Amino acid sequence: MNLIIFLAVFFLSTICIGRLLEKFRVPWVFSSLLIGLGLSIINPFVHATSSSSFKFFAELGMFFLLFIIGFELNIKKVFKSSKFIFKTTFVIIAAETLLGTLFVHYVFGIPWLVSILIATSFATVGEAVLLPILDEFKLVRTKLGQSILSIGMIDDFIEVITVVVVSVVLGRSAGHASFDILINLLVLASLFALVYIIVTLREYLTSFKYKDVPSFFIFVIFFIFLFVGIGQLVESAALGAFLAGIALKNMIPKKILGFIDSEIKTLAYGFFAPLFFLWVGLDIDISYIIQFPLLVIAALILTNGTKVLSSYFMGKKVFGSKKSIIMGLGLSVKFSTSIVILKLLFEKGLIQSDLYSILIGSTSIFLIIAPILFSYLITKWDIIPQKRKKSGHFP
């Protein structure tokens, strides 16, 4: 079956399964994740799902979701609650990194530095997977939703640091020169510098008048691809997409902000996001879970339990017990950077297949459990805010 016919069948299946999931208040887009899980067991469409074109579309799905996260992030709210956000992020990351490092080092005999890198990468948040859940329940712009995404934003910087350290470790193992590392740091610095310049010139940029909807749409696509392209030079394309959302929000007029909430979100959720979640599901290998069931459960409880408990103790005074648990559960969702780092270390022979299999297995299980449990608790505890009025379309 060619890719086009496969996509037609996939999108029809996504709609049908999605309708069933919505009855349980699970976002319909996660039907594509379940389809991916099924295809990871028996996949008669290997030719289509292993093609470079499919992978390209799936990666675009991740970039568009990260772009929307950056665009939805309210920087002013972040600074208003910066003490709580930074303190909570530090406690959560530190607790999970500490316990994770001890687990990896003593159970599997991995060197301390590599153990720390693995634990740190798995302490981060997979915002691209979490966003549709928050958006489904209108939590993105609430204080709880903004806190979750803000913590995710801060840990994006931790992800960058982790990636840089991993590149140093891998560079040394491969004999790479330190000059390459300096170039990578300069490229990353240019991304942040570009965002700073745009925010500084906001008053002038927002006065610019766009001709019509198509021209503005093309400009948005150019902007996303520019940041992603620069980030991709140093294996930080995801960060580039996230920063593109922050930068674009500061350079377009307020009267057309609704365009992002309508047309761009329709493109992201209606086409690219389902392909991204299908890609996530396809990467799940059931044999990992079957081969190491007890260690998979131990890793699952250790990583996610630590984050939920840390979030509970840090957030109960601000949000109350129930919302703090919701925050911890949401922050426990992880995928992109942690998996990339794990694959890099595995391919270079710095970790063995047993640890690789267990961590992939625990992540895979939680990717299935998290949206269902998250949605169930939000509904049961009546945390859904009142419906907000949707932003207008492009004038």
Backbone torsions as a table, in degrees:
resi	resn	phi	psi	omega
1	MET	NA	130.6	179.6
2	ASN	-76.4	167.2	-172.9
3	LEU	-62.1	-39.7	-176.5
4	ILE	-64.6	-47.1	178.3
5	ILE	-63.6	-40.6	178.2
6	PHE	-59.4	-44.0	-179.7
7	LEU	-63.7	-37.2	177.8
8	ALA	-61.7	-46.8	178.3
9	VAL	-64.6	-40.5	-178.9
10	PHE	-63.1	-47.1	-177.9
11	PHE	-66.9	-35.7	176.2
12	LEU	-65.3	-42.1	177.9
13	SER	-64.5	-38.1	179.0
14	THR	-61.2	-41.9	179.3
15	ILE	-64.3	-47.5	-176.7
16	CYS	-64.2	-49.2	179.9
17	ILE	-68.4	-35.0	179.8
18	GLY	-61.3	-35.8	177.8
19	ARG	-63.7	-36.3	177.8
20	LEU	-69.4	-41.5	-179.4
21	LEU	-64.4	-35.4	-178.5
22	GLU	-63.7	-24.4	176.8
23	LYS	-66.7	-22.9	177.9
24	PHE	-103.2	14.8	179.4
25	ARG	60.3	29.3	173.0
26	VAL	-97.1	129.6	-179.4
27	PRO	-52.0	134.8	-174.7
28	TRP	-59.8	-28.1	-175.6
29	VAL	-63.0	-21.4	-179.6
30	PHE	-75.4	-6.7	172.3
31	SER	-62.6	-32.3	178.0
32	SER	-67.8	-32.0	176.2
33	LEU	-66.6	-41.3	178.3
34	LEU	-66.2	-37.5	176.0
35	ILE	-62.9	-41.6	177.9
36	GLY	-62.6	-39.3	177.9
37	LEU	-62.2	-42.9	178.3
38	GLY	-63.7	-41.3	180.0
39	LEU	-71.1	-21.6	177.3
40	SER	-70.0	-21.3	178.2
41	ILE	-87.1	-54.1	177.0
42	ILE	-132.6	114.6	-176.0
43	ASN	-124.2	98.4	177.2
44	PRO	-80.3	0.1	-177.3
45	PHE	-114.6	34.9	-176.1
46	VAL	-57.0	-39.2	-178.3
47	HIS	-59.1	-39.9	-178.6
48	ALA	-76.7	-46.6	-174.6
49	THR	-76.0	-15.3	178.3
50	SER	-99.2	2.4	-178.5
51	SER	-74.2	154.6	179.0
52	SER	-66.6	-30.1	179.6
53	SER	-66.4	-42.9	178.6
54	PHE	-62.5	-45.5	179.8
55	LYS	-61.1	-38.3	179.1
56	PHE	-62.7	-46.9	178.8
57	PHE	-63.9	-39.0	-179.6
58	ALA	-65.4	-41.4	177.9
59	GLU	-65.8	-36.5	175.6
60	LEU	-61.4	-35.8	176.7
61	GLY	-59.7	-44.0	178.1
62	MET	-64.0	-42.0	-178.6
63	PHE	-65.3	-41.1	180.0
64	PHE	-66.5	-39.3	178.3
65	LEU	-64.9	-42.4	178.1
66	LEU	-66.1	-35.9	176.2
67	PHE	-60.8	-44.7	179.7
68	ILE	-64.5	-37.5	176.4
69	ILE	-59.0	-48.7	179.1
70	GLY	-62.7	-37.3	-179.2
71	PHE	-70.5	-37.1	-178.8
72	GLU	-75.6	-20.2	-174.9
73	LEU	-67.4	126.4	179.3
74	ASN	-95.2	100.1	-175.5
75	ILE	-60.7	-36.4	-179.7
76	LYS	-61.4	-41.9	178.2
77	LYS	-66.0	-33.7	178.5
78	VAL	-61.8	-46.2	-178.5
79	PHE	-70.1	-32.8	178.4
80	LYS	-64.8	-34.7	179.3
81	SER	-112.8	29.6	-173.1
82	SER	-61.3	-36.9	-178.5
83	LYS	-62.4	-47.0	179.2
84	PHE	-65.5	-43.7	-177.6
85	ILE	-62.9	-50.1	-177.9
86	PHE	-66.0	-41.1	-179.2
87	LYS	-65.6	-44.1	179.7
88	THR	-65.1	-44.0	178.9
89	THR	-59.2	-44.5	-178.8
90	PHE	-62.5	-45.9	-178.1
91	VAL	-64.3	-45.5	-178.3
92	ILE	-63.3	-50.0	-178.8
93	ILE	-63.7	-43.6	-178.0
94	ALA	-63.8	-44.1	-178.3
95	ALA	-64.6	-46.5	-178.3
96	GLU	-70.4	-35.8	178.6
97	THR	-65.7	-42.8	-179.2
98	LEU	-62.4	-53.4	-178.5
99	LEU	-66.7	-38.8	179.0
100	GLY	-64.6	-39.4	178.6
101	THR	-63.0	-45.1	179.5
102	LEU	-63.1	-41.7	179.5
103	PHE	-62.0	-50.0	-177.8
104	VAL	-66.2	-41.8	-175.7
105	HIS	-70.2	-49.2	-172.8
106	TYR	-82.6	-30.5	-179.9
107	VAL	-80.8	-37.6	-174.4
108	PHE	-113.4	-3.0	177.0
109	GLY	67.8	29.1	179.6
110	ILE	-81.4	140.6	178.0
111	PRO	-54.2	152.7	-174.2
112	TRP	-56.7	-47.5	-176.3
113	LEU	-61.7	-46.6	179.2
114	VAL	-65.8	-37.7	177.9
115	SER	-61.4	-42.4	178.8
116	ILE	-64.0	-42.2	-180.0
117	LEU	-63.1	-43.5	179.3
118	ILE	-64.3	-46.8	-178.7
119	ALA	-64.1	-39.9	179.6
120	THR	-66.5	-43.1	-179.9
121	SER	-64.9	-34.2	179.5
122	PHE	-83.8	-3.5	175.8
123	ALA	-89.3	-7.0	-177.9
124	THR	-83.7	173.5	-172.4
125	VAL	-110.8	138.7	174.8
126	GLY	-92.5	81.1	-175.1
127	GLU	-60.4	-34.3	-177.7
128	ALA	-62.9	-32.9	178.2
129	VAL	-79.4	-32.5	-175.1
130	LEU	-80.2	-32.9	-172.8
131	LEU	-54.1	-46.8	-179.0
132	PRO	-59.7	-31.2	178.3
133	ILE	-67.8	-48.7	179.3
134	LEU	-61.4	-39.8	-178.5
135	ASP	-69.7	-36.4	180.0
136	GLU	-60.9	-37.1	-177.5
137	PHE	-101.9	17.1	176.6
138	LYS	56.3	38.4	-178.6
139	LEU	-101.5	-6.5	-173.8
140	VAL	-58.6	-42.3	-174.9
141	ARG	-98.4	7.1	174.9
142	THR	-82.2	168.8	179.4
143	LYS	-61.9	-39.8	178.9
144	LEU	-65.1	-48.7	-179.6
145	GLY	-62.6	-43.0	179.0
146	GLN	-65.0	-35.0	178.6
147	SER	-66.5	-43.2	178.7
148	ILE	-61.5	-47.1	-179.1
149	LEU	-69.7	-32.4	178.3
150	SER	-67.0	-42.1	176.0
151	ILE	-63.2	-39.5	175.7
152	GLY	-63.7	-35.6	178.5
153	MET	-65.2	-44.8	-179.4
154	ILE	-65.2	-38.5	-179.6
155	ASP	-74.0	-12.6	170.7
156	ASP	-62.8	-36.6	177.4
157	PHE	-68.5	-35.4	176.2
158	ILE	-66.0	-37.5	176.3
159	GLU	-60.9	-42.1	179.7
160	VAL	-61.6	-45.7	179.3
161	ILE	-60.9	-42.2	179.6
162	THR	-62.6	-43.4	179.1
163	VAL	-62.3	-41.5	179.4
164	VAL	-62.6	-44.8	179.7
165	VAL	-64.3	-40.6	177.4
166	VAL	-61.0	-41.1	178.7
167	SER	-62.8	-34.4	177.1
168	VAL	-67.2	-45.8	-179.8
169	VAL	-62.3	-46.6	179.4
170	LEU	-67.7	-35.8	178.4
171	GLY	-63.2	-40.5	178.3
172	ARG	-66.9	-40.4	-179.0
173	SER	-67.7	-27.7	180.0
174	ALA	-98.7	-3.4	179.1
175	GLY	80.6	22.5	179.4
176	HIS	-72.4	152.2	-179.2
177	ALA	-79.9	152.2	178.9
178	SER	-68.9	-16.6	179.1
179	PHE	-61.4	-38.4	179.4
180	ASP	-62.5	-37.1	179.4
181	ILE	-65.5	-40.6	178.5
182	LEU	-62.4	-41.3	178.3
183	ILE	-62.2	-42.5	178.6
184	ASN	-60.8	-41.9	178.3
185	LEU	-64.1	-38.1	178.8
186	LEU	-66.4	-38.7	178.6
187	VAL	-65.8	-43.4	176.7
188	LEU	-61.5	-41.3	178.9
189	ALA	-62.4	-34.4	179.4
190	SER	-66.0	-34.3	177.2
191	LEU	-63.0	-49.2	179.6
192	PHE	-66.0	-35.4	178.5
193	ALA	-65.4	-38.8	179.4
194	LEU	-65.0	-41.3	176.9
195	VAL	-62.8	-43.2	-179.2
196	TYR	-62.1	-41.6	-179.8
197	ILE	-64.4	-42.4	-179.5
198	ILE	-64.6	-44.4	178.7
199	VAL	-63.5	-40.1	179.9
200	THR	-64.1	-38.4	-177.7
201	LEU	-94.4	19.9	-174.6
202	ARG	-55.3	-42.1	-177.0
203	GLU	-59.3	-36.7	-178.8
204	TYR	-81.8	-37.5	-176.0
205	LEU	-71.5	-35.6	-178.6
206	THR	-72.4	-13.8	178.9
207	SER	-84.8	-6.7	-179.0
208	PHE	-70.9	137.4	-178.9
209	LYS	-103.5	127.9	179.5
210	TYR	-92.2	143.9	-173.2
211	LYS	-64.3	-52.4	-177.6
212	ASP	-159.9	-176.8	-178.1
213	VAL	-62.2	-49.0	-179.3
214	PRO	-58.6	-41.4	-178.6
215	SER	-67.4	-37.8	178.1
216	PHE	-69.0	-38.8	178.6
217	PHE	-61.0	-44.7	178.8
218	ILE	-62.3	-38.0	178.8
219	PHE	-64.0	-42.0	178.8
220	VAL	-62.2	-44.8	179.0
221	ILE	-61.9	-43.2	177.0
222	PHE	-58.2	-43.4	-176.4
223	PHE	-63.9	-45.5	179.4
224	ILE	-62.1	-48.4	-177.4
225	PHE	-65.1	-33.6	179.1
226	LEU	-62.7	-49.3	-178.8
227	PHE	-67.8	-41.6	179.1
228	VAL	-64.3	-41.0	179.8
229	GLY	-63.1	-42.5	178.3
230	ILE	-65.4	-43.9	178.8
231	GLY	-64.3	-33.5	-177.9
232	GLN	-66.5	-23.1	178.6
233	LEU	-61.0	-27.5	-178.0
234	VAL	-125.2	31.7	177.6
235	GLU	58.8	34.9	179.7
236	SER	-130.7	40.9	-178.3
237	ALA	-62.5	-36.7	180.0
238	ALA	-61.9	-43.3	177.8
239	LEU	-63.7	-37.7	178.1
240	GLY	-61.0	-43.1	179.0
241	ALA	-63.9	-41.0	178.8
242	PHE	-62.8	-46.4	179.9
243	LEU	-67.1	-29.6	177.5
244	ALA	-62.1	-39.5	178.2
245	GLY	-64.3	-42.7	178.2
246	ILE	-63.6	-45.4	-176.9
247	ALA	-66.3	-44.2	-176.5
248	LEU	-64.5	-35.6	-179.8
249	LYS	-62.5	-25.2	-177.9
250	ASN	-94.2	6.1	-177.2
251	MET	-131.6	3.8	176.9
252	ILE	-114.2	148.5	-179.0
253	PRO	-60.7	146.6	-178.5
254	LYS	-60.6	-30.9	-175.6
255	LYS	-68.9	-15.0	178.9
256	ILE	-115.9	14.8	176.0
257	LEU	-62.6	-29.5	179.7
258	GLY	-62.8	-20.0	178.7
259	PHE	-61.5	-38.3	178.5
260	ILE	-66.4	-39.6	-178.8
261	ASP	-69.5	-18.1	-177.9
262	SER	-109.2	-77.0	-172.9
263	GLU	-65.3	-46.8	-177.2
264	ILE	-67.1	-42.3	178.0
265	LYS	-65.0	-36.5	177.2
266	THR	-61.8	-43.1	177.9
267	LEU	-63.9	-43.3	-176.9
268	ALA	-67.1	-52.6	-175.9
269	TYR	-78.3	-31.4	-175.8
270	GLY	-80.8	-23.3	-177.4
271	PHE	-128.5	-58.3	-170.9
272	PHE	-74.9	-43.5	-176.3
273	ALA	-59.6	-44.9	177.5
274	PRO	-58.3	-36.9	178.5
275	LEU	-67.6	-36.1	177.8
276	PHE	-63.8	-45.9	-178.7
277	PHE	-70.7	-31.0	172.7
278	LEU	-62.1	-42.6	178.5
279	TRP	-61.1	-42.3	176.8
280	VAL	-60.2	-46.0	-179.3
281	GLY	-64.6	-36.9	-179.5
282	LEU	-64.9	-27.5	-178.5
283	ASP	-79.4	-8.4	179.6
284	ILE	-77.7	126.7	179.1
285	ASP	-110.9	109.0	-177.0
286	ILE	-61.7	-27.2	-177.9
287	SER	-62.6	-30.4	177.1
288	TYR	-60.9	-44.2	-176.5
289	ILE	-69.0	-40.0	-179.5
290	ILE	-69.0	-37.5	-174.7
291	GLN	-73.6	-37.2	-176.9
292	PHE	-127.4	62.2	-173.9
293	PRO	-63.6	-45.4	-176.4
294	LEU	-69.2	-42.1	179.0
295	LEU	-69.6	-33.3	176.0
296	VAL	-62.7	-44.2	178.5
297	ILE	-64.3	-41.3	179.1
298	ALA	-61.7	-44.3	178.7
299	ALA	-65.5	-37.7	179.5
300	LEU	-63.4	-46.3	-179.8
301	ILE	-68.4	-41.5	-177.4
302	LEU	-63.7	-52.7	-175.3
303	THR	-69.4	-47.6	-176.0
304	ASN	-80.9	-35.7	178.1
305	GLY	-63.6	-39.4	178.5
306	THR	-61.9	-42.6	-178.0
307	LYS	-68.8	-40.5	179.3
308	VAL	-65.6	-44.5	179.4
309	LEU	-64.7	-42.6	178.8
310	SER	-62.6	-43.4	179.0
311	SER	-65.0	-37.0	180.0
312	TYR	-63.2	-48.4	-177.5
313	PHE	-70.6	-30.7	-179.2
314	MET	-83.1	-29.8	-172.0
315	GLY	-107.5	-5.5	-174.1
316	LYS	-65.2	-29.9	179.1
317	LYS	-75.7	-26.1	-178.2
318	VAL	-90.0	-44.7	-174.7
319	PHE	-111.0	-18.5	-170.9
320	GLY	95.0	168.9	-173.4
321	SER	-64.0	-46.8	-174.0
322	LYS	-66.3	-47.3	-179.2
323	LYS	-67.8	-29.6	177.7
324	SER	-67.1	-37.9	176.4
325	ILE	-66.9	-40.7	176.7
326	ILE	-60.4	-42.4	178.9
327	MET	-61.6	-45.6	-179.9
328	GLY	-64.4	-39.2	178.8
329	LEU	-65.7	-42.0	178.4
330	GLY	-64.5	-41.5	-179.5
331	LEU	-70.4	-14.1	179.9
332	SER	-78.4	-14.7	179.2
333	VAL	-71.0	127.5	-179.0
334	LYS	-143.5	151.3	173.9
335	PHE	-160.4	-75.6	-161.7
336	SER	-52.6	-74.3	-172.6
337	THR	-63.0	-40.2	-178.9
338	SER	-61.0	-41.1	179.4
339	ILE	-68.8	-40.3	179.3
340	VAL	-61.1	-46.9	-179.7
341	ILE	-63.5	-41.9	179.6
342	LEU	-62.2	-41.5	179.0
343	LYS	-65.1	-40.6	179.2
344	LEU	-61.2	-46.6	-179.6
345	LEU	-66.0	-36.8	179.7
346	PHE	-68.2	-43.7	-178.9
347	GLU	-65.5	-29.0	179.3
348	LYS	-87.9	1.2	176.9
349	GLY	77.4	16.2	-179.8
350	LEU	-84.3	-16.5	171.6
351	ILE	-134.5	157.2	-177.3
352	GLN	-96.5	169.9	-174.2
353	SER	-65.2	-27.8	-178.5
354	ASP	-66.2	-47.6	177.9
355	LEU	-65.6	-42.9	179.6
356	TYR	-58.1	-45.1	-177.6
357	SER	-66.0	-41.1	-177.2
358	ILE	-66.7	-44.4	-179.0
359	LEU	-68.3	-39.6	176.3
360	ILE	-64.2	-41.0	-179.7
361	GLY	-62.9	-45.3	-179.5
362	SER	-65.7	-38.4	177.5
363	THR	-65.6	-40.5	-179.4
364	SER	-63.1	-44.6	-179.7
365	ILE	-61.3	-45.7	-176.5
366	PHE	-69.6	-28.7	176.6
367	LEU	-63.0	-28.3	177.6
368	ILE	-85.7	-42.0	-176.7
369	ILE	-71.6	-42.2	-170.9
370	ALA	-54.1	-54.4	-177.6
371	PRO	-61.2	-36.9	-180.0
372	ILE	-69.1	-47.8	-179.9
373	LEU	-66.7	-42.1	179.4
374	PHE	-59.5	-48.9	-178.9
375	SER	-65.0	-39.6	-179.4
376	TYR	-63.2	-46.1	-177.4
377	LEU	-69.4	-37.4	178.2
378	ILE	-61.6	-42.1	179.8
379	THR	-71.3	-45.3	-177.3
380	LYS	-63.9	-40.7	-177.3
381	TRP	-89.9	4.4	175.8
382	ASP	54.6	53.5	-178.6
383	ILE	-95.9	-6.3	-178.5
384	ILE	-67.3	125.2	179.0
385	PRO	-74.9	169.7	177.1
386	GLN	-64.8	148.3	-178.0
387	LYS	-61.7	134.7	178.8
388	ARG	-97.1	154.7	177.1
389	LYS	-71.6	135.2	-179.9
390	LYS	-75.1	146.9	179.4
391	SER	-66.6	153.1	-179.9
392	GLY	-72.0	168.8	179.6
393	HIS	-83.6	174.5	178.3
394	PHE	-57.8	123.5	-176.2
395	PRO	-70.9	NA	NA
